[in-house]
Amino acid sequence: MSQIKEPLRTVLRKYCQVECYDPQLLREAISTGQGFPYDTSLFKVQLREAIDMRLISPEEYEELTEEDYDSQDDLQVWLEELWSEIF
């Protein structure tokens, strides 16, 4: 069973899909709240927890975003990059 909680799951699916990922759009949505109907604080906590505890597998991430990572380490590097791009 997936350990990716809501709203993290939905945000990854909606904003990190491989063909439409735009960190500026996500960053603006989070900072202004426009078009981002999710609890920003909860999303931030969930993303940090998912990174620190390695809660997202490459398979789960690919299922949500269609982005393929060969290893957990590669995904972790990307998630840290995502974190730094949006916060």
C-alpha positions in Angstrom: 0.0 0.0 0.0 1.2 3.5 -0.9 2.6 5.6 1.9 2.0 8.8 -0.1 -0.6 10.8 1.7 -3.1 13.4 0.5 -2.6 16.2 -0.6 1.0 15.2 -1.5 -0.2 12.5 -3.8 -2.5 14.8 -5.7 0.0 17.6 -5.9 2.7 15.3 -7.4 0.2 14.0 -9.9 -1.1 17.4 -10.9 2.0 19.5 -10.8 5.0 17.1 -11.4 3.7 15.2 -14.4 6.7 14.8 -16.7 5.1 16.6 -19.7 3.9 19.7 -17.8 6.2 20.2 -14.8 6.9 23.9 -14.2 8.6 24.7 -10.9 7.7 28.4 -11.2 4.0 27.6 -11.6 4.1 25.3 -8.6 6.1 27.8 -6.5 3.7 30.6 -7.4 0.6 28.5 -6.7 2.0 27.6 -3.3 3.0 31.1 -2.4 -0.1 32.9 -3.6 -2.7 30.1 -3.0 -4.2 30.8 -6.4 -5.1 27.6 -8.1 -3.7 25.6 -5.2 -6.7 24.4 -3.1 -4.5 22.3 -0.8 -3.2 22.9 2.7 0.3 24.4 1.9 1.7 23.7 5.3 0.5 20.1 5.3 1.9 19.6 1.7 5.3 21.0 2.8 5.5 18.7 5.9 4.4 15.7 3.8 7.0 16.3 1.1 9.8 16.8 3.6 8.8 13.7 5.5 8.6 11.7 2.2 12.1 12.8 1.3 13.6 12.2 4.7 12.0 8.8 5.3 12.2 7.7 1.6 8.5 7.1 1.5 8.1 7.4 -2.3 9.4 4.5 -4.4 10.5 5.1 -8.0 7.6 2.9 -9.1 5.0 5.0 -7.2 6.5 8.3 -8.5 6.4 7.0 -12.0 2.8 5.9 -11.6 1.9 9.5 -10.5 4.1 11.5 -12.8 5.2 9.2 -15.7 8.8 10.2 -14.8 11.1 7.1 -14.6 13.9 6.9 -12.1 16.3 3.9 -12.2 16.9 3.9 -8.4 15.7 5.2 -5.1 18.9 7.3 -4.9 18.1 9.0 -8.2 14.6 9.7 -7.1 15.9 11.1 -3.8 18.2 13.5 -5.7 15.2 14.7 -7.7 12.9 15.1 -4.7 15.6 17.2 -3.0 15.9 19.3 -6.2 12.1 19.7 -6.3 12.1 20.8 -2.6 14.8 23.4 -3.3 12.9 24.7 -6.4 9.6 25.2 -4.7 10.6 26.3 -1.2 
